Amino acid sequence: MEKIENNILKKIKITFKIDGILQRNQRIWVSVESNRLIELCQWLKDEGFVHLSAISATDWLEEGVYEMTYHLWSYNEKILLTVKTKIDRNKSVVDSVVPIWSNNAQIHERELHELFGVKFRGNPDLSQLFLEDWEGPPPFRKDFDWREYLKKEVFDPKNKREQVYYDKTK
Amino acid sequence: MAKKSKKAMVMRKLIKSIWVFNWFNSCGFSELVPLVGSRWDMERFGMIITGTPRHADVLFIAGYQTLKSIKRAQLIYQQMAEPKVVLALGACTMTGGIYWDSYNTIKRLEDYLPVTMYIPGCPPRPEAVFEACDKIFQHVKELK
């Protein structure tokens, strides 16, 4: 009997001409160009991947890209399918999946927007989630040095409790 | 002289038990539970935990405060009736504690709330908290 995973991979190959990877049992990885992301996600949802577990971003500093990762779960097939797409980290704009998974995706996109500065095209509400009143750069970017930022913006060298942070010998 | 002693007598009657409202982030509460429990028993000193800031005289604030939670703490402080006292417990409220280099924590609580007293420690010993509360009783006596 052919495995369900291979069946899905074959379907993706036929419809989108993309070679997915069977990572192990019940795990599939699919990499896609960012302009075809919505098309693929919509198709996958219709195939039964109705649960969006998480969206995450990986900051590849040397390559200059963010790798957006979408974890999808199918209740029928019991398969965790991971969609990956790469976007430019300096002009990080990606299509929003809120029209597909609605509130399921909303909170993840708000979080990624405040922590990585990713703009989700088509998301109506990208207000701050945890970092209210934050005005600095997105803190999860790899080139953001929060100690330097705090020394510049928050700490006071004249404050007795905080002088020690400016001591170079420690 | 006689007038003063009469006033002192009235004040002694006015002194009430201390109603405490807890605003504890992260590990703050679990470290202060012994204070409420039978081992150290804060009620014998006339202190009681209340569920609403509107009844509270003292605000215990512990654990690291974040950019988001500090606003809620300020709201709670505003709801308390005068006279009110803020006791900040632990290292986190003073310097951020082990999160001293986090972009998201409050480093100096006195910038946001009028802190009456800091109690250092991570966590502070119950005895230290009681000593602080003894000072509040003195403070209340001296208020008028």
Chai-1 contact restraints between the chains, C-beta under 6 A:
chainA,res_idxA,chainB,res_idxB,connection_type,confidence,min_distance_angstrom,max_distance_angstrom,comment,restraint_id
A,F130,B,K68,contact,1.0,0.0,6.0,A-B,restraint_1
A,L131,B,L67,contact,1.0,0.0,6.0,A-B,restraint_2
A,E132,B,L67,contact,1.0,0.0,6.0,A-B,restraint_3
A,E132,B,K68,contact,1.0,0.0,6.0,A-B,restraint_4
A,P139,B,Y103,contact,1.0,0.0,6.0,A-B,restraint_5
A,W146,B,Y103,contact,1.0,0.0,6.0,A-B,restraint_6
A,R147,B,D101,contact,1.0,0.0,6.0,A-B,restraint_7
A,V154,B,K107,contact,1.0,0.0,6.0,A-B,restraint_8
A,R161,B,T95,contact,1.0,0.0,6.0,A-B,restraint_9
